[in-house]
Amino acid sequence: MEKIVLASGSPRRKELLARTGVVFSVVVSNGEENTNLTDPAETVEKLSQDKAISVADRLENESEPCLIIGADTVVAFEGKILGKPSDEEDALDTLLKLQGKSHQVYTGVTLLVKEQGIWKPYTFSERTDVEFYPVSREELLEYIKTGEPMDKAGSYGIQGKFGIYVKGICGDYNNVVGLPVGRLVYELKKMKINIRGMRK
């Protein structure tokens, strides 16, 4: 494999992938980030496929062996997907639901490998359970004022200022940040792909 491309402009995903030691380039997907699916695992798998395929279409003339990684993350509570907040009031409503309780974070990953001119897809999803301590309305309002929740699914970032309210997690922490790199490397090894041999 000669080239790896991350189909995401997320700085958090870029940082996580960089920690594996691989050299990669970034091509931001033009895909739509919506779906009619309601199951969280199916939703993130479909969205990750859409991102990867969107980038593959733009790299159609790529002649050398190439790997595209598409990823998407959602937060779910009581089986319902929680998107990014539309405004501060929406962020507060979401965080009030989550405080003192457990919720789930799902990341879907699609790997597109081009071999002999044909893109071959492989998709999986990872789930992590996250539990918050009870958090007061005043604390939540103070957090929302930082602006941090406004571009994040579930209205919080575990790696940011809200991390102090996390009671515990069951699963991969990196999955909550946005990319389950351990599972990613494991799945690639099963596909007989050594990403450490790739170059930009």
C-alpha positions in Angstrom: 0.0 0.0 0.0 1.5 3.3 -1.1 -0.9 6.0 0.1 -3.3 6.7 2.9 -6.0 9.3 2.9 -8.2 10.4 5.8 -11.6 11.5 4.5 -12.3 13.9 7.4 -11.3 17.5 8.3 -11.8 16.8 12.0 -8.7 18.0 13.9 -9.4 15.3 16.5 -9.4 12.5 14.0 -6.2 13.8 12.4 -4.5 13.9 15.7 -5.6 10.4 16.6 -4.5 8.9 13.3 -1.1 10.8 13.5 -0.5 9.0 16.9 -0.2 5.7 15.0 2.9 7.0 13.4 1.6 6.8 9.8 2.0 9.6 7.3 -1.2 10.5 5.6 -3.0 13.2 3.6 -6.4 14.7 4.2 -9.2 15.1 1.7 -12.4 16.5 3.2 -15.5 14.7 2.0 -18.2 16.5 0.1 -20.8 13.9 1.3 -24.0 14.8 3.0 -24.0 14.2 6.7 -27.5 12.9 7.0 -29.4 9.6 6.7 -32.9 8.3 7.3 -31.5 5.5 9.5 -32.3 5.5 13.2 -30.1 2.8 14.5 -26.8 4.5 15.8 -24.4 1.7 14.6 -26.1 1.5 11.1 -26.1 5.3 10.9 -22.4 5.8 11.5 -21.5 3.0 9.2 -23.6 4.5 6.4 -22.2 8.0 7.0 -18.6 6.8 7.1 -19.2 5.0 3.8 -20.6 8.1 2.2 -17.6 10.1 3.3 -15.1 7.5 2.0 -16.9 7.1 -1.4 -17.2 10.9 -1.8 -13.4 11.1 -1.6 -12.8 8.0 -3.7 -14.8 9.7 -6.5 -12.4 12.6 -6.4 -9.4 10.2 -6.5 -10.7 8.1 -9.3 -7.5 8.8 -11.4 -5.3 7.6 -8.5 -3.1 4.9 -10.1 -1.1 3.7 -7.1 -2.4 1.4 -4.4 -4.4 3.6 -2.0 -6.3 3.4 1.3 -9.1 5.8 2.2 -10.4 6.0 5.8 -13.8 7.5 6.3 -15.3 8.0 9.8 -18.3 9.5 11.5 -19.3 9.6 15.2 -22.7 10.0 16.9 -23.9 10.1 20.5 -27.0 8.2 21.5 -29.1 8.3 24.6 -31.9 5.8 25.3 -31.6 4.6 21.7 -32.0 8.1 20.1 -29.3 9.8 18.2 -28.3 13.2 19.6 -26.8 15.5 16.9 -24.8 18.7 17.2 -26.7 21.4 19.1 -28.6 24.0 17.0 -28.1 26.7 19.7 -27.2 27.1 23.4 -30.6 26.2 24.6 -30.5 22.9 22.6 -27.0 22.2 24.1 -28.4 22.8 27.6 -31.4 20.5 27.0 -29.0 17.7 25.8 -26.6 18.0 28.6 -29.4 18.1 31.2 -30.5 14.7 29.8 -27.1 13.2 29.9 -25.9 14.4 33.4 -25.9 11.7 36.0 -26.6 9.0 33.4 -25.0 6.8 30.8 -25.1 7.2 27.1 -23.4 5.6 24.1 -20.9 6.9 21.5 -20.7 5.2 18.1 -18.0 5.7 15.5 -18.4 4.1 12.1 -15.3 3.5 10.0 -15.1 2.6 6.3 -11.9 1.5 4.7 -11.7 1.7 0.9 -8.8 0.0 -0.7 -7.9 0.5 -4.3 -6.3 -2.5 -5.9 -6.0 -3.1 -9.6 -8.2 -0.2 -10.3 -11.1 -1.3 -8.1 -12.2 0.2 -4.8 -13.0 -2.5 -2.2 -15.0 -1.4 0.9 -14.8 -2.7 4.5 -17.0 -1.1 7.2 -17.3 -1.5 10.9 -18.5 0.4 14.0 -17.3 0.7 17.6 -19.4 1.5 20.7 -18.3 3.1 23.9 -20.5 3.7 27.0 -19.9 7.0 28.8 -21.3 7.9 32.2 -21.4 11.4 33.7 -21.5 12.5 37.3 -24.5 14.7 38.3 -23.9 18.2 37.0 -25.9 21.3 38.0 -27.7 23.6 35.6 -25.3 26.4 36.6 -22.3 24.3 35.8 -23.7 23.4 32.4 -24.5 27.0 31.6 -20.9 28.0 32.5 -19.6 25.2 30.2 -21.9 26.2 27.3 -20.6 29.8 27.6 -17.1 28.5 26.5 -18.6 27.6 23.1 -17.0 24.2 23.2 -20.2 22.2 22.9 -21.5 23.9 19.8 -19.8 21.8 17.1 -19.9 18.5 18.9 -22.3 15.6 18.8 -24.0 15.2 22.2 -22.9 18.8 23.0 -19.7 18.0 24.7 -16.1 17.0 24.1 -14.6 14.3 26.4 -11.1 15.6 25.7 -12.0 19.2 26.5 -13.4 21.1 29.5 -16.3 18.7 30.1 -13.9 15.8 30.8 -14.0 16.7 34.5 -17.7 15.5 34.7 -17.0 12.0 33.3 -17.5 9.3 35.9 -16.4 6.5 33.7 -16.3 4.8 30.3 -16.7 1.3 29.1 -14.8 0.8 25.8 -12.3 2.8 23.8 -11.7 6.3 24.9 -10.3 7.2 21.5 -13.6 6.1 20.0 -15.4 8.9 22.0 -12.9 11.4 20.7 -13.7 10.4 17.1 -11.6 7.5 15.9 -11.1 4.0 17.4 -7.5 3.7 16.3 -6.8 0.4 18.1 -9.7 -1.2 16.3 -8.7 0.5 13.1 -5.1 -1.0 13.2 -6.5 -4.4 14.2 -9.0 -4.5 11.3 -6.3 -3.4 8.9 -4.0 -6.2 10.1 -6.8 -8.7 9.4 -6.9 -7.3 5.9 -3.2 -7.9 5.6 -2.5 -4.1 5.4 0.4 -2.7 7.3 -0.3 1.0 7.5 3.2 1.8 8.9 4.5 1.0 5.4 2.4 3.8 3.8 3.6 7.2 2.7 2.0 10.6 1.9 
